[in-house]
Amino acid sequence: MEHYYALILAGGGGTRLWPMSRSETPKQFLPLVENQSMFKVSIDRLAPLFKPEQIYVVTGQQYVERMRADAPEVPAENFIAEPYGKNSAPAAALGITVIQQRDPQATIAILTADHHITKKEEFRSVLAAAYEMAQEEYVVTLGISPSFPSTGFGYIRQGVAIRQINGFSCYHSRGFTEKPDIVTATEFVASGEYSWNSGMFIWTAKQAMVEFKRQQPVIHTQLTELVEKLDTPDFETALVAAWEKLPNISIDFGVMENAQSMAVIPVDIGWSDVGSWSAMFEVLPRDRFGNCFKGSAPDHRLMLDTHSTLVYSDRLTVMIGVENLIVVDTDDVLLICHKDRSQDVKEVVNNLKKKHMDQYL
């Protein structure tokens, strides 16, 4: 699979993991689950399916040098800087444009820098299966087998079976439903016909550009005009001018919801988007009382009559007689919230922005 590329989108802010995740150190730079940054883990789990030169990264200009240092094995020219964040559709289109210009036969897996995957070999195997499907001009998405009726994920409905590849069942997709209410989510899970949208897509560069041209013509036109300036001194200036004209839209809304020839491969790869502190709680190891602790000094904790609580701290932390809490202690912020309210951390960040308290963002 010499023409297979991994395109990692690494520009997200991870505001629901505030106060650990900040504008200068978003969650992909943090060793939240393993002992390396989430970005480095996302690079390492691609081997040996992808060689370093087959890995591309799209990220914010302010993060490029740090990411190059974190993954020096990936060629420097494979790090693509977006002038500023405009959501995932422009970022993906930019990466695809660069890869296609360098290899017109490219097939590209759109991945992220901040997901946790425990079954790494299974993950590589399903990416290999998706590559085969993409050669038949399918736009392939990886669907995650839902473990509960989440209202925080989009859902993909599987239709008629296409075929099996390497033990993976591939289905026609019957469309996306974005973040349903709890009643609808419960019906989806009970039906057995739905998977969570993982945000990972596999397609040929040619098929990707067909979809962008059909659904997002402004993005397609602006980035196509940039091709002749790629790998020249004029590219950065031309990109900034084009970037201003692009819509701020996600690839899910902008392309995938109405993509033609969609296929879904439901898979269990031990996936979590680690999108909130409650999601962190689910992936970290817990003691016999259901507590988990993350920090540079794991022995510096004392929990008396405490249950189902996450503590993220580098100093001695004492908890007595509490349960179902999230406690995150940094140099300048202490966050304490009920585990069921961890999604509301994003609202705190929005509040701080309104109050211009940028020193905490």
GICORTA-V993677 format. One record per helix or strand of 3 or more residues. SS is the DSSP state (H for helix, E for strand). FROM is the first residue (numbers start at 1). TO is the last residue. If there is no record, write none. Layout:
# GICORTA-V993677
ss:SS from:FROM to:TO
ss:SS from:FROM to:TO
This chain:
# GICORTA-V993677
ss:E from:4 to:9
ss:H from:15 to:17
ss:H from:27 to:29
ss:H from:38 to:44
ss:H from:52 to:54
ss:E from:55 to:60
ss:H from:61 to:70
ss:H from:76 to:78
ss:E from:79 to:82
ss:H from:87 to:102
ss:E from:107 to:112
ss:H from:120 to:134
ss:E from:139 to:144
ss:E from:155 to:165
ss:E from:168 to:177
ss:H from:182 to:191
ss:E from:194 to:204
ss:H from:205 to:215
ss:H from:217 to:224
ss:H from:227 to:229
ss:H from:235 to:243
ss:H from:251 to:254
ss:H from:256 to:258
ss:E from:262 to:267
ss:H from:277 to:283
ss:E from:292 to:294
ss:E from:301 to:304
ss:E from:310 to:312
ss:E from:317 to:320
ss:E from:325 to:329
ss:E from:334 to:338
ss:H from:339 to:354
ss:H from:358 to:360
